[in-house]
Amino acid sequence: MSKSVGKAEVGGVELKKLRNKKLTSTEFMQVWFHYDKDKSGYLEYVEFSQFMKDLFLKKDCSGITPEQVEKYTAEVIHLMDTYDENRDGRFEMNELAKALKIEENYLSKIINKKSIKDKHVQSILSHYNSNVNDTIEGPELHAFVGDIARYLGLKLSLSVIEAGVSTVKATVGTDTIDTDAIKSLLAENSINQLKQSFKG
């Protein structure tokens, strides 16, 4: 995804898109890693509050009216009450994914096909590759693995995704995956191997 000049962004994702539309899984991972600074696998209240401030208030906070601050505060409380399912005062990845509305799992449509053709692999690369370099890496790889986890019916969490990413990297022998690796990783035996790695 190319960056737009002069548009406010959070972790490489336009604020306007965060406010109004479903995110791709790659955009979700970019946002997650931007705010989960301590890599704890949770957005603590302070991290989530900064996310909400960036989402609802102007960057420099100049000219913010009391009504805007009140709206922001009410929205933080509402989102925490609605999506913090275990009431621990922080967001797990799965909880934030529900709050931000991630798109339908892109991989589900392709994994269920009888055979994965080159055109399917190319569409996967295009879908997950936000920097147009013909490989999937970093948050893109986490999004790809996260969608495999969702396809397998698992709850999104950083520990599940990190386990899957480690397996993918060990399988392909690098930190990035290309079209050949995508095709190999989506083969039934590789999906089963990933399923085992998600279980620990």
Stockholm file with secondary structure:
# STOCKHOLM 1.0

chainA/1-200         MSKSVGKAEVGGVELKKLRNKKLTSTEFMQVWFHYDKDKSGYLEYVEFSQFMKDLFLKKDCSGITPEQVEKYTAEVIHLMDTYDENRDGRFEMNELAKALKIEENYLSKIINKKSIKDKHVQSILSHYNSNVNDTIEGPELHAFVGDIARYLGLKLSLSVIEAGVSTVKATVGTDTIDTDAIKSLLAENSINQLKQSFKG
#=GR chainA/1-200 SS CCCCTTCCEETTEEHHHHHHSCBCHHHHHHHHHHHCTTCCSEECHHHHHHHHHHHHSCTTCTTCCHHHHHHHHHHHHHHHHHHCTTCSSSEEHHHHHHHHTBCCCHHHHHHTSSSCCHHHHHHHHHHHCSSCSSSBCTHHHHHHHHHHHHHTTCCCCHHHHHHHHHHHHHHHSSSSBCHHHHHHHTSHHHHHHHHHHHTC
#=GC SS_cons         CCCCTTCCEETTEEHHHHHHSCBCHHHHHHHHHHHCTTCCSEECHHHHHHHHHHHHSCTTCTTCCHHHHHHHHHHHHHHHHHHCTTCSSSEEHHHHHHHHTBCCCHHHHHHTSSSCCHHHHHHHHHHHCSSCSSSBCTHHHHHHHHHHHHHTTCCCCHHHHHHHHHHHHHHHSSSSBCHHHHHHHTSHHHHHHHHHHHTC
//
